[in-house]
Amino acid sequence: MIYYENEGLVKLSRDSNNYRNYDQDDISKIKFILLLREMDVTIEEIKQIISEKKSIRDVLESKKYMIKKQHLDLEHIDEKINNYIKRRKVKIAVNHILDYGSIYDRLYFYKDYLQYDQTKIKYSDVKCFKLSMSSSIGLMRVLVAYMNYYVDLDVVTKQDTYSFQIMNNEVVYQMMERIKDYPIEDPLGLVDIYLNKRDMVQFNQYINRHFRKWAKEYHLDNSRDSIIKK
């Protein structure tokens, strides 16, 4: 209360012993000031209200507008952040083997660097590759569902981390051949699995047997999304 008195928002009378006296008007005024402060009304705005330079409604409507604007600005910032750090669905291309006509962007594995869009990542700048896995639900025909499995690749550099979901499983072993000699975090043992199980039927059977356990143990997305195929 001393603060508000020093700011000139309340003027309290004092008794002969210099103690402050609070009457009902003082108490109501202090409660009113505290209510405004809870709504983030500044001391200067409260002074304008008390001096009748601004109405309570004008101050609160202005405050509400600013809150809404800040909220929209924060949503816009959050959207930009999410777009930057999101895991991007890509098809990998190793040794210039391309798959044209795909809806997915390309992640190229060249001899000395990786490239996604306009971003080039030199192997010498890579601190480690992180490998994991996710699943999605597919539908071949009515009431016949199956699971798709995809490798998640995080490329950790000295300055940033680039996150990808590899959409063309049939050539992932080529990526594993390219990165196997670099530092890798691979808790699922995916490098060995892809290099030793080239047959896709054998591969899928193995993943089907183990993925549920992996998902529970390593908190994998199971499923991340649904892909509906006609």
One Martini backbone bead per residue (centre of mass of N, CA, C, O) as a GRO file, in nm:
protein
  230
    1MET     BB    1   0.053   0.065  -0.016
    2ILE     BB    2   0.295   0.258  -0.020
    3TYR     BB    3   0.334   0.261  -0.322
    4TYR     BB    4   0.056   0.391  -0.396
    5GLU     BB    5   0.107   0.642  -0.226
    6ASN     BB    6   0.369   0.736  -0.370
    7GLU     BB    7   0.203   0.749  -0.654
    8GLY     BB    8  -0.087   0.893  -0.579
    9LEU     BB    9  -0.349   0.693  -0.557
   10VAL     BB   10  -0.337   0.738  -0.244
   11LYS     BB   11  -0.489   0.916   0.050
   12LEU     BB   12  -0.387   0.903   0.374
   13SER     BB   13  -0.463   0.923   0.689
   14ARG     BB   14  -0.347   1.040   1.016
   15ASP     BB   15  -0.263   1.006   1.323
   16SER     BB   16  -0.096   1.110   1.609
   17ASN     BB   17   0.109   0.844   1.545
   18ASN     BB   18   0.128   0.812   1.219
   19TYR     BB   19  -0.103   0.636   1.143
   20ARG     BB   20  -0.287   0.474   0.923
   21ASN     BB   21  -0.605   0.544   0.779
   22TYR     BB   22  -0.887   0.327   0.700
   23ASP     BB   23  -1.143   0.359   0.502
   24GLN     BB   24  -1.382   0.252   0.292
   25ASP     BB   25  -1.278   0.413   0.046
   26ASP     BB   26  -0.988   0.312   0.058
   27ILE     BB   27  -1.047   0.012   0.027
   28SER     BB   28  -1.197   0.032  -0.246
   29LYS     BB   29  -0.963   0.161  -0.403
   30ILE     BB   30  -0.754  -0.062  -0.359
   31LYS     BB   31  -0.920  -0.290  -0.487
   32PHE     BB   32  -0.936  -0.153  -0.764
   33ILE     BB   33  -0.633  -0.142  -0.820
   34LEU     BB   34  -0.583  -0.449  -0.795
   35LEU     BB   35  -0.770  -0.527  -1.028
   36LEU     BB   36  -0.617  -0.376  -1.251
   37ARG     BB   37  -0.344  -0.520  -1.208
   38GLU     BB   38  -0.456  -0.805  -1.282
   39MET     BB   39  -0.506  -0.665  -1.587
   40ASP     BB   40  -0.235  -0.501  -1.653
   41VAL     BB   41  -0.257  -0.224  -1.543
   42THR     BB   42  -0.101   0.055  -1.525
   43ILE     BB   43  -0.012   0.316  -1.335
   44GLU     BB   44  -0.059   0.533  -1.551
   45GLU     BB   45  -0.346   0.441  -1.622
   46ILE     BB   46  -0.465   0.479  -1.339
   47LYS     BB   47  -0.412   0.780  -1.326
   48GLN     BB   48  -0.600   0.847  -1.569
   49ILE     BB   49  -0.853   0.742  -1.435
   50ILE     BB   50  -0.853   0.916  -1.176
   51SER     BB   51  -0.825   1.191  -1.360
   52GLU     BB   52  -1.025   1.145  -1.614
   53LYS     BB   53  -0.866   1.095  -1.898
   54LYS     BB   54  -0.974   0.798  -1.865
   55SER     BB   55  -1.154   0.524  -1.911
   56ILE     BB   56  -1.198   0.210  -1.823
   57ARG     BB   57  -1.294   0.104  -2.096
   58ASP     BB   58  -1.065   0.214  -2.272
   59VAL     BB   59  -0.833   0.067  -2.131
   60LEU     BB   60  -0.944  -0.229  -2.162
   61GLU     BB   61  -0.978  -0.231  -2.470
   62SER     BB   62  -0.682  -0.172  -2.528
   63LYS     BB   63  -0.575  -0.420  -2.378
   64LYS     BB   64  -0.726  -0.632  -2.546
   65TYR     BB   65  -0.598  -0.561  -2.817
   66MET     BB   66  -0.302  -0.618  -2.731
   67ILE     BB   67  -0.344  -0.914  -2.656
   68LYS     BB   68  -0.439  -1.008  -2.934
   69LYS     BB   69  -0.187  -0.918  -3.088
   70GLN     BB   70   0.017  -1.083  -2.925
   71HIS     BB   71  -0.112  -1.355  -2.986
   72LEU     BB   72  -0.076  -1.341  -3.295
   73ASP     BB   73   0.229  -1.303  -3.291
   74LEU     BB   74   0.291  -1.570  -3.140
   75GLU     BB   75   0.160  -1.756  -3.348
   76HIS     BB   76   0.347  -1.673  -3.579
   77ILE     BB   77   0.608  -1.758  -3.442
   78ASP     BB   78   0.528  -2.052  -3.387
   79GLU     BB   79   0.491  -2.127  -3.685
   80LYS     BB   80   0.784  -2.071  -3.771
   81ILE     BB   81   0.919  -2.266  -3.578
   82ASN     BB   82   0.770  -2.526  -3.666
   83ASN     BB   83   0.863  -2.508  -3.965
   84TYR     BB   84   1.169  -2.530  -3.904
   85ILE     BB   85   1.164  -2.803  -3.697
   86LYS     BB   86   1.035  -2.992  -3.866
   87ARG     BB   87   0.957  -3.296  -4.002
   88ARG     BB   88   1.063  -3.396  -4.317
   89LYS     BB   89   0.936  -3.524  -4.604
   90VAL     BB   90   1.142  -3.761  -4.782
   91LYS     BB   91   1.345  -3.841  -5.057
   92ILE     BB   92   1.612  -4.025  -5.128
   93ALA     BB   93   1.940  -3.955  -5.288
   94VAL     BB   94   2.178  -4.182  -5.423
   95ASN     BB   95   2.394  -4.148  -5.664
   96HIS     BB   96   2.169  -3.999  -5.851
   97ILE     BB   97   1.909  -4.144  -5.767
   98LEU     BB   98   1.591  -4.096  -5.906
   99ASP     BB   99   1.236  -3.994  -5.826
  100TYR     BB  100   1.004  -3.916  -6.023
  101GLY     BB  101   0.684  -3.778  -5.934
  102SER     BB  102   0.703  -3.674  -5.652
  103ILE     BB  103   0.573  -3.508  -5.357
  104TYR     BB  104   0.859  -3.514  -5.252
  105ASP     BB  105   1.130  -3.420  -5.131
  106ARG     BB  106   1.486  -3.393  -5.143
  107LEU     BB  107   1.761  -3.600  -5.022
  108TYR     BB  108   2.096  -3.559  -5.076
  109PHE     BB  109   2.381  -3.794  -5.128
  110TYR     BB  110   2.681  -3.700  -5.143
  111LYS     BB  111   3.012  -3.729  -5.106
  112ASP     BB  112   3.048  -3.439  -4.914
  113TYR     BB  113   2.723  -3.394  -4.909
  114LEU     BB  114   2.420  -3.257  -4.820
  115GLN     BB  115   2.083  -3.195  -4.971
  116TYR     BB  116   1.825  -2.942  -4.897
  117ASP     BB  117   1.747  -2.768  -5.122
  118GLN     BB  118   1.957  -2.494  -5.018
  119THR     BB  119   2.086  -2.702  -4.821
  120LYS     BB  120   2.418  -2.757  -4.706
  121ILE     BB  121   2.587  -3.058  -4.569
  122LYS     BB  122   2.868  -3.128  -4.434
  123TYR     BB  123   3.026  -3.396  -4.308
  124SER     BB  124   3.233  -3.223  -4.135
  125ASP     BB  125   2.972  -3.087  -3.968
  126VAL     BB  126   2.895  -3.356  -3.846
  127LYS     BB  127   2.834  -3.496  -3.537
  128CYS     BB  128   2.553  -3.661  -3.599
  129PHE     BB  129   2.345  -3.943  -3.642
  130LYS     BB  130   1.994  -3.991  -3.603
  131LEU     BB  131   1.805  -4.289  -3.536
  132SER     BB  132   1.468  -4.382  -3.624
  133MET     BB  133   1.105  -4.442  -3.582
  134SER     BB  134   0.793  -4.481  -3.766
  135SER     BB  135   0.436  -4.477  -3.807
  136SER     BB  136   0.161  -4.578  -4.028
  137ILE     BB  137  -0.163  -4.579  -4.164
  138GLY     BB  138  -0.298  -4.800  -4.393
  139LEU     BB  139  -0.521  -4.840  -4.698
  140MET     BB  140  -0.632  -5.061  -4.938
  141ARG     BB  141  -0.921  -5.124  -4.820
  142VAL     BB  142  -1.193  -5.188  -4.683
  143LEU     BB  143  -1.093  -5.283  -4.362
  144VAL     BB  144  -0.777  -5.273  -4.471
  145ALA     BB  145  -0.502  -5.263  -4.269
  146TYR     BB  146  -0.171  -5.109  -4.232
  147MET     BB  147   0.178  -5.081  -4.177
  148ASN     BB  148   0.404  -4.818  -4.177
  149TYR     BB  149   0.763  -4.764  -4.212
  150TYR     BB  150   0.995  -4.509  -4.085
  151VAL     BB  151   1.273  -4.322  -4.110
  152ASP     BB  152   1.446  -4.125  -3.876
  153LEU     BB  153   1.639  -3.823  -3.945
  154ASP     BB  154   1.915  -3.672  -3.771
  155VAL     BB  155   2.110  -3.382  -3.840
  156VAL     BB  156   2.394  -3.305  -3.652
  157THR     BB  157   2.538  -3.003  -3.600
  158LYS     BB  158   2.708  -2.728  -3.484
  159GLN     BB  159   2.427  -2.537  -3.542
  160ASP     BB  160   2.219  -2.781  -3.613
  161THR     BB  161   1.897  -2.948  -3.683
  162TYR     BB  162   1.789  -3.206  -3.913
  163SER     BB  163   1.459  -3.327  -3.998
  164PHE     BB  164   1.356  -3.660  -4.108
  165GLN     BB  165   1.136  -3.851  -4.331
  166ILE     BB  166   1.163  -4.153  -4.484
  167MET     BB  167   0.976  -4.268  -4.782
  168ASN     BB  168   1.208  -4.471  -4.922
  169ASN     BB  169   1.285  -4.775  -4.806
  170GLU     BB  170   1.430  -4.929  -5.051
  171VAL     BB  171   1.702  -4.710  -5.014
  172VAL     BB  172   1.815  -4.688  -4.719
  173TYR     BB  173   2.073  -4.866  -4.737
  174GLN     BB  174   2.235  -4.646  -4.888
  175MET     BB  175   2.246  -4.450  -4.654
  176MET     BB  176   2.386  -4.641  -4.454
  177GLU     BB  177   2.646  -4.669  -4.620
  178ARG     BB  178   2.718  -4.360  -4.604
  179ILE     BB  179   2.694  -4.324  -4.260
  180LYS     BB  180   2.834  -4.564  -4.089
  181ASP     BB  181   3.129  -4.401  -4.035
  182TYR     BB  182   2.971  -4.223  -3.854
  183PRO     BB  183   2.832  -4.076  -3.608
  184ILE     BB  184   2.584  -4.279  -3.422
  185GLU     BB  185   2.241  -4.286  -3.320
  186ASP     BB  186   2.117  -4.640  -3.271
  187PRO     BB  187   1.899  -4.801  -3.073
  188LEU     BB  188   1.764  -5.006  -3.301
  189GLY     BB  189   1.969  -5.104  -3.526
  190LEU     BB  190   1.924  -5.003  -3.836
  191VAL     BB  191   2.179  -5.048  -3.992
  192ASP     BB  192   2.183  -5.359  -3.973
  193ILE     BB  193   1.902  -5.415  -4.079
  194TYR     BB  194   1.934  -5.282  -4.367
  195LEU     BB  195   2.204  -5.438  -4.447
  196ASN     BB  196   2.075  -5.748  -4.382
  197LYS     BB  197   1.763  -5.666  -4.499
  198ARG     BB  198   1.680  -5.641  -4.826
  199ASP     BB  199   1.427  -5.787  -4.798
  200MET     BB  200   1.112  -5.655  -4.760
  201VAL     BB  201   0.962  -5.888  -4.630
  202GLN     BB  202   1.166  -5.949  -4.410
  203PHE     BB  203   1.173  -5.669  -4.293
  204ASN     BB  204   0.869  -5.638  -4.215
  205GLN     BB  205   0.859  -5.878  -4.025
  206TYR     BB  206   1.064  -5.770  -3.824
  207ILE     BB  207   0.924  -5.501  -3.753
  208ASN     BB  208   0.652  -5.619  -3.660
  209ARG     BB  209   0.784  -5.770  -3.410
  210HIS     BB  210   0.933  -5.488  -3.277
  211PHE     BB  211   0.788  -5.205  -3.276
  212ARG     BB  212   0.610  -5.199  -3.025
  213LYS     BB  213   0.844  -5.215  -2.826
  214TRP     BB  214   0.994  -4.964  -2.923
  215ALA     BB  215   0.769  -4.756  -2.884
  216LYS     BB  216   0.761  -4.792  -2.575
  217GLU     BB  217   1.069  -4.754  -2.503
  218TYR     BB  218   1.116  -4.482  -2.720
  219HIS     BB  219   0.869  -4.308  -2.796
  220LEU     BB  220   0.719  -4.364  -3.056
  221ASP     BB  221   0.541  -4.310  -3.338
  222ASN     BB  222   0.213  -4.493  -3.285
  223SER     BB  223   0.093  -4.320  -3.491
  224ARG     BB  224   0.156  -4.038  -3.677
  225ASP     BB  225  -0.017  -4.126  -3.933
  226SER     BB  226  -0.237  -4.133  -4.220
  227ILE     BB  227  -0.246  -4.343  -4.516
  228ILE     BB  228  -0.455  -4.324  -4.793
  229LYS     BB  229  -0.535  -4.596  -5.009
  230LYS     BB  230  -0.692  -4.696  -5.317
   0.00000   0.00000   0.00000
